Amino acid sequence: MHESFHIEEEYGRNLPEFTSEFEAIAYYFDYRFEQLSMLNEAAEYMRLRELDYSPESLIDLEKLYFTCFRTNGWKELQLTIHEFETMMSIYFGEVVTRNIPNTDWAVQPYPFDEKKYVLGLNRGKHTDFFTNYFEDHYLMVKNEDEHYLYGRYKRIEKRMNK
């Protein structure tokens, strides 16, 4: 007999457990800081200009991503593509929250497990919960010169300014 696949259970298995909401908020604050620190180190190592959290820096970050993709720079950085995409996701969220009014980070209970909490990007009435916004980014983008990250930022900015 075939068992149905429940994506919410699979997603929940990979979330950390917490004893309280405060613990989850503290964890995700530290997690974001750690991800951003590692990304800045990688950018510095690859001689990318400093990531300054401006919307335009998303273009440079995406260029770095595709440079690493083409040259297998992940090995040089001692990162997996998934780890880099996760750092890229956190950086994207940080650029959004620093530059677009009425956006912020959110930590909320995971509805399918009371001991787990999820990190999200709150955009007014809508919140995106994610662990990796840009998973398999190279498959989503037809042309690396289209500046997908910057375009996504501009779409959020436009929606929030209506």
C-alpha positions in Angstrom: 0.0 0.0 0.0 1.3 3.4 -1.0 1.8 6.0 1.8 1.1 9.6 0.8 4.0 12.1 1.1 3.4 14.9 3.5 5.7 17.8 2.7 4.9 19.5 5.9 6.2 16.6 7.9 9.4 16.4 5.8 10.0 20.1 6.2 9.3 19.9 10.0 11.9 17.1 10.5 14.7 19.5 9.6 13.6 22.3 11.9 15.3 22.7 15.3 13.3 22.1 18.5 12.9 24.7 21.2 11.6 24.8 24.7 10.1 28.3 24.3 9.4 31.0 21.8 12.1 33.2 23.4 14.7 30.5 22.8 13.6 30.2 19.1 13.8 34.0 18.6 17.3 34.0 20.1 18.4 31.1 18.1 17.2 32.6 14.8 18.8 35.9 15.6 22.2 34.2 16.1 21.6 32.0 13.1 21.1 35.1 10.9 24.2 36.7 12.3 26.2 33.6 11.7 25.0 33.2 8.1 25.7 36.8 7.3 29.2 36.6 8.8 30.0 33.5 6.8 28.7 35.1 3.6 30.8 38.3 4.2 33.9 36.1 4.7 33.2 34.3 1.5 32.7 37.5 -0.4 35.9 39.0 1.0 37.8 35.8 0.1 36.5 36.0 -3.5 37.4 39.7 -3.6 33.9 40.9 -4.0 33.3 44.4 -2.9 31.9 44.7 0.6 28.3 43.6 0.9 26.7 46.8 2.2 23.1 45.6 2.4 22.0 48.0 -0.4 19.6 46.6 -3.0 22.3 46.9 -5.7 24.6 44.6 -3.6 22.2 41.8 -4.6 23.5 42.1 -8.1 27.1 41.5 -6.9 26.0 38.6 -4.7 24.3 36.9 -7.6 27.4 37.4 -9.8 29.4 35.7 -7.0 27.0 32.9 -6.9 27.2 32.2 -10.7 31.0 32.7 -10.7 31.2 30.0 -8.0 28.7 27.9 -10.0 30.8 28.1 -13.2 34.2 27.6 -11.6 33.2 25.2 -8.8 34.2 28.0 -6.3 32.2 26.2 -3.6 35.2 23.9 -3.2 37.5 26.8 -2.8 35.1 28.4 -0.2 34.6 25.0 1.5 30.9 25.4 1.1 28.1 23.4 -0.6 25.9 25.2 -3.1 23.0 24.6 -0.6 24.9 26.4 2.2 25.7 29.3 -0.1 22.0 29.5 -1.2 20.9 29.6 2.4 23.4 32.4 3.2 22.1 34.2 0.1 18.5 33.8 1.4 19.4 35.4 4.7 21.2 38.2 3.1 18.3 38.9 0.8 16.0 39.0 3.8 18.3 41.4 5.5 18.5 43.7 2.5 14.7 43.7 2.4 14.2 44.4 6.1 16.9 47.2 6.1 15.6 49.0 3.0 11.8 48.5 2.7 9.5 49.9 5.4 7.0 47.6 7.1 9.1 44.5 6.6 10.8 42.5 9.3 11.9 39.1 10.4 9.4 36.8 12.0 9.7 33.7 14.2 6.5 31.8 14.6 5.5 28.3 15.9 5.5 25.6 13.2 1.8 24.5 13.0 2.6 20.8 12.7 4.9 20.5 15.7 4.6 22.5 18.9 8.3 22.3 19.8 9.4 23.8 16.5 9.5 27.3 15.2 10.1 28.7 11.7 11.9 31.8 10.4 10.1 34.1 8.0 10.2 37.4 6.2 7.2 39.5 7.1 6.0 41.7 4.3 3.0 43.6 5.6 0.1 41.2 5.5 2.1 38.4 4.1 4.9 36.3 5.6 7.2 34.0 3.7 8.6 31.2 5.9 11.7 29.5 4.5 15.0 27.8 5.2 16.3 28.4 1.7 14.6 31.1 -0.5 16.8 30.3 -3.4 17.2 26.5 -3.4 18.6 25.4 -6.8 18.8 29.0 -7.9 20.7 28.0 -11.0 17.6 26.2 -12.2 15.3 29.2 -11.6 17.3 31.7 -13.6 17.5 31.4 -17.4 20.2 34.0 -17.8 22.5 35.1 -15.0 22.5 38.7 -16.3 18.7 39.0 -15.5 19.6 40.0 -11.9 16.9 37.8 -10.4 17.6 38.7 -6.8 17.5 42.4 -7.5 14.3 42.0 -9.5 12.6 40.1 -6.7 13.6 42.8 -4.3 12.1 45.4 -6.6 8.8 43.5 -6.8 8.6 43.4 -3.0 9.4 47.1 -2.8 6.7 47.9 -5.3 4.1 45.8 -3.5 5.0 47.4 -0.1 4.8 50.9 -1.5 1.2 50.6 -2.9 
